[in-house]
Amino acid sequence: MKTLITNARLVDPLTARDEPGAVAIADGRIVASGVPPPRDFTPERTIDAGGAVVAPGLVDLCARLGEPGHEHEGMLESELAAAVAGGVTSLVCPPDTDPVLDEPGLVEMLKYRARSLDLARVYPLGALTRGLAGVAITEMAELTEAGCVGFAQADVAVKDTLVLHRAMQYAATFGYTVWLRPSDAWLGEGVAAKGPLATRMGLSGVPVIAETIALATIFELVRDTGARVHLCRLSSAAGVALVRQAKAEGLPVSCDASIHQLHLIDVDIGYFDAAMRLVPPLRQQRDRDAIRAALGDGTIDALVSDHTPVTEDAKQLPFAEAEPGATGLELLLGLALKWGEASGLGLARTLAAVTSRPAAVLARSSLAKLDTPQGLAVGAPADLCVFDPGRSWQLDTALLVSCSRHTPFAGSELFGRVRCTLVAGRVAHEGREADSPRD
């Protein structure tokens, strides 16, 4: 299908481009950007952006989709619909499904289901160890052939350093990327960040050294094996400092942080608000400030939604017993824009944290060539997000597309309402402001 988007503000984080213009799309790719389309180009549909921003689609490096495990609830369809409603066109899902993504057949089933829904692009991570038990490494070659872009333990730490060392040796041999959330298996047990607040509330605390000890171990293993590692959801200022040192040393590491650690701190838990029950736990203000700064200067490569659907029953429990997690796919853009405005960044630099930079992490991780957003250049995949950065909206959880309505940001005012999302040139989501097809 041929589509023409007119009257747009073209923002390309990859080249820092920010100018008015139009985008012409054919066969799922951009054929003209900022200049008139080819003479023989006759659009089947014209979308008037009305001055709204046209940017590459968002790339989310951490979003749980509920499948395998909840097929009967239709979770994959609802969560992918939530993704495109939030402008997310590509997402990475961790392997902690039910059953765990440690068999090629499970990965192939997930990929097939995602393709059949024809919404956002889904890139699964395979389990690093069988059943995420941390005992035996998986058949990484077979999982890669099935479509995995890397190997992870999700939130389950590998207790045996020898197993982790062997897994990283194997990954380095074949060029696979290992995705790890830095958390010590023994010190990481707890429900809140260790500190005066957790002590006052009687909550078991997770100290910062749970992250830094894990990071130190990972970096030593990287030095020994040469494995490429992506670090998931940093939460502390000390952790950020270690990553900055590792990057300065030239270690092949990248990292991300979640929307929760970017905006919230431990005192936001309030009076045992289970919506704030998250992994990793919310830390102190100095940690949040360090993460905000590191995301701005590129030490942290990407911002992720950490989308984790949680049922009503699992959340309506005492804080320490409630299931951790929150919905986030529909909030990623708005919370990124909120951070960018507070940090004094321009729109292109802000969007880079959720578009070009995570796309680069994903491209380095996968051995296969991926059709992730590559800016607004001619020939790039037409994965696009059309949104109005100046339009505010209040987060009414009842209106979320995701089957999970739990979020710490309920009632917050956000900016950047998504008008339209295109994946491979096809309109995957339309807000009420989007134009209808024209003759």
Secondary structure, DSSP 4 states (H G I P E B T S, - for coil): --EEEEEEEEEETTTTEEEEEEEEEETTEEEEESSPPPTT---SEEEE-TT-EEEEPEEES-B---TTT-GGGTHHHHHHHHHHHTTEEEEEE-S-SSS-S-SHHHHHHHHHHHHHHTSSEEEEPEESBGGG-SSSB--HHHHHHHT---EE-TT-----HHHHHHHHHHHHHHTPEEEE----TTTT--SEESSHHHHHHTPPEE-THHHHHHHHHHHHHHHHH--EEEE-----HHHHHHHHHHHHHT-SEEEEEEHHHHH--GGGGTTT-GGG--SSPP--HHHHHHHHHHHHHTSS-EEE--B----HHHHSS-TTTSPP-B--TTTHHHHHHHHHHHTT--HHHHHHTTTHHHHHHHHHH-SS------TT-TTSB--EEEEEEEEEEE--GGG-SSS----TTTT-EEEEEEEEEEETTEEEEE-TTSPPP--
